[in-house]
Amino acid sequence: MEYQSKVDAVEALNGKFKQCPLAILTDYRGLTVAEITDLRREVGAVDGEFLVAKNTLTKLALHDTDFTAMEPLLSGPTAIAFAYSDPVALAKVVNGFAAKNDTLELKGGVMEGELLDAGRIKQLAALPSRDELRAKLLALLMTPATQLVRVLNAPAQQMVQVLEARRSSQES
């Protein structure tokens, strides 16, 4: 790799680190090209990116970012998963893929400047996603309205039932 392409790679990585709230480091040894492609597709579906990067260039790219805490994890073959919007969704995808493929090993990650070990990544993956939280919040907000409609409808329903009972008693 020539000097200018290395500089460009460091700048590109630095931009990715500055743009994302979570980066997860993995050891990808043993994965086939098809498996890496599948993982990239799954990560891309949750607005993320999965790429293999040289450790020396990654260390240089960490300068002036919140991700300097990950430097001790940069040894051996390393691939990085970047979350650009929902950190929980990325953690779910990477953790789920690692659970299905024993060859992908979670090294750890950094979220908002805090170093996370593999166990913390798994805990993050167990949290509800942003969409799940939105659905729960919407259900909570709708519950009082639904109950109000039931309360307002109850007298009308009772009146209809009384009239129906009266009609059926007169027919007998």
C-alpha positions as CSV (number, residue, x, y, z in Angstrom):
1,M,0.0,0.0,0.0
2,E,1.5,3.3,-1.0
3,Y,1.8,6.2,1.4
4,Q,-1.1,8.3,0.0
5,S,-3.5,5.4,0.0
6,K,-2.6,4.7,3.6
7,V,-3.3,8.4,4.5
8,D,-6.6,8.2,2.7
9,A,-7.5,5.0,4.6
10,V,-6.7,6.5,7.9
11,E,-8.8,9.6,7.1
12,A,-11.7,7.5,6.0
13,L,-11.5,5.3,9.2
14,N,-11.2,8.4,11.4
15,G,-14.4,9.8,9.7
16,K,-16.2,6.6,10.5
17,F,-15.2,6.7,14.1
18,K,-16.3,10.3,14.4
19,Q,-19.7,9.5,12.8
20,C,-20.7,6.4,14.9
21,P,-21.8,5.9,18.5
22,L,-20.6,2.3,18.7
23,A,-17.8,0.3,17.1
24,I,-17.5,-3.5,17.7
25,L,-14.2,-5.3,17.1
26,T,-14.2,-8.9,16.0
27,D,-11.7,-11.6,15.1
28,Y,-12.9,-12.9,11.8
29,R,-10.4,-15.7,11.3
30,G,-12.1,-18.8,9.8
31,L,-15.0,-17.0,8.2
32,T,-15.5,-17.7,4.5
33,V,-15.9,-14.9,2.0
34,A,-19.6,-15.8,1.7
35,E,-20.1,-15.6,5.5
36,I,-18.4,-12.2,5.6
37,T,-20.6,-11.0,2.8
38,D,-23.7,-12.2,4.7
39,L,-22.5,-10.4,7.8
40,R,-21.9,-7.2,5.8
41,R,-25.4,-7.4,4.4
42,E,-27.0,-8.0,7.8
43,V,-25.0,-5.1,9.3
44,G,-25.8,-2.8,6.4
45,A,-29.5,-3.6,6.9
46,V,-29.4,-1.9,10.4
47,D,-27.5,1.2,9.0
48,G,-24.1,-0.1,9.9
49,E,-20.9,-1.1,8.2
50,F,-18.5,-4.1,8.6
51,L,-15.0,-3.8,7.3
52,V,-11.6,-5.4,7.8
53,A,-8.9,-2.9,8.7
54,K,-5.2,-3.0,9.4
55,N,-4.5,-2.5,13.1
56,T,-1.7,0.0,12.5
57,L,-4.0,2.2,10.4
58,T,-6.8,1.8,12.8
59,K,-4.6,3.0,15.7
60,L,-3.7,6.1,13.7
61,A,-7.4,6.7,12.9
62,L,-8.4,6.6,16.5
63,H,-6.6,10.0,17.1
64,D,-9.0,12.7,18.1
65,T,-12.0,10.4,18.5
66,D,-13.9,8.9,21.5
67,F,-12.6,5.4,20.5
68,T,-9.0,5.6,21.7
69,A,-10.0,3.1,24.5
70,M,-10.1,0.3,21.9
71,E,-6.4,0.4,21.2
72,P,-5.6,-2.5,23.5
73,L,-8.0,-4.7,21.5
74,L,-6.2,-4.1,18.2
75,S,-4.2,-7.2,17.9
76,G,-4.5,-10.1,15.4
77,P,-6.9,-10.1,12.5
78,T,-9.5,-7.4,13.2
79,A,-12.7,-6.4,11.6
80,I,-14.8,-3.5,12.8
81,A,-18.6,-3.2,12.8
82,F,-19.7,0.5,12.9
83,A,-23.2,1.5,14.0
84,Y,-24.4,4.7,12.4
85,S,-27.8,5.0,14.0
86,D,-29.0,2.3,16.4
87,P,-26.2,0.7,18.5
88,V,-28.5,-2.0,20.0
89,A,-29.5,-3.1,16.5
90,L,-25.8,-3.5,15.5
91,A,-25.0,-5.4,18.7
92,K,-28.0,-7.7,18.1
93,V,-26.8,-8.5,14.5
94,V,-23.1,-9.0,15.3
95,N,-23.9,-11.0,18.5
96,G,-26.5,-13.1,16.7
97,F,-24.0,-13.8,13.9
98,A,-21.3,-14.8,16.3
99,A,-23.8,-17.2,18.1
100,K,-24.5,-18.9,14.8
101,N,-20.9,-18.9,13.6
102,D,-18.3,-20.0,16.2
103,T,-15.5,-18.7,14.1
104,L,-16.5,-15.0,14.6
105,E,-15.2,-13.9,18.0
106,L,-16.3,-10.7,19.7
107,K,-13.2,-8.9,21.0
108,G,-15.1,-6.0,22.5
109,G,-16.1,-2.5,21.5
110,V,-16.4,1.1,22.4
111,M,-19.6,3.1,22.9
112,E,-19.5,6.8,23.7
113,G,-15.9,6.5,24.9
114,E,-16.5,3.6,27.2
115,L,-14.6,0.3,26.5
116,L,-17.0,-2.7,26.4
117,D,-15.9,-6.3,26.7
118,A,-17.6,-9.1,24.8
119,G,-20.0,-9.7,27.8
120,R,-21.1,-6.1,27.7
121,I,-21.7,-6.3,23.9
122,K,-24.0,-9.3,24.6
123,Q,-25.8,-7.4,27.3
124,L,-26.3,-4.5,24.9
125,A,-27.7,-7.0,22.3
126,A,-30.2,-8.2,24.9
127,L,-31.8,-4.7,25.2
128,P,-34.9,-3.9,23.2
129,S,-34.1,-2.1,19.9
130,R,-35.2,1.5,19.1
131,D,-38.2,0.2,17.1
132,E,-39.3,-2.1,20.0
133,L,-39.0,0.8,22.5
134,R,-41.1,3.0,20.2
135,A,-43.8,0.4,19.8
136,K,-43.9,-0.1,23.6
137,L,-44.1,3.7,24.2
138,L,-46.9,4.0,21.6
139,A,-48.8,1.2,23.3
140,L,-48.5,2.9,26.7
141,L,-49.7,6.2,25.2
142,M,-52.7,4.5,23.5
143,T,-53.8,2.6,26.6
144,P,-55.5,5.6,28.4
145,A,-57.3,6.5,25.1
146,T,-58.5,3.0,24.7
147,Q,-59.8,2.8,28.3
148,L,-61.6,6.1,27.9
149,V,-63.4,4.9,24.8
150,R,-64.5,1.7,26.7
151,V,-65.8,3.8,29.6
152,L,-67.7,6.1,27.4
153,N,-69.2,3.2,25.4
154,A,-70.2,1.2,28.5
155,P,-73.5,3.1,29.3
156,A,-74.6,2.9,25.7
157,Q,-73.9,-0.8,25.7
158,Q,-75.7,-1.3,28.9
159,M,-78.8,0.6,27.6
160,V,-78.8,-1.5,24.5
161,Q,-78.6,-4.7,26.6
162,V,-81.5,-3.5,28.8
163,L,-83.7,-2.7,25.8
164,E,-82.8,-6.0,24.1
165,A,-83.8,-7.9,27.3
166,R,-87.0,-5.9,27.6
167,R,-87.9,-6.7,23.9
168,S,-87.2,-10.4,24.3
169,S,-89.3,-10.6,27.5
170,Q,-92.2,-9.0,25.7
171,E,-92.0,-11.4,22.8
172,S,-92.3,-14.4,25.2
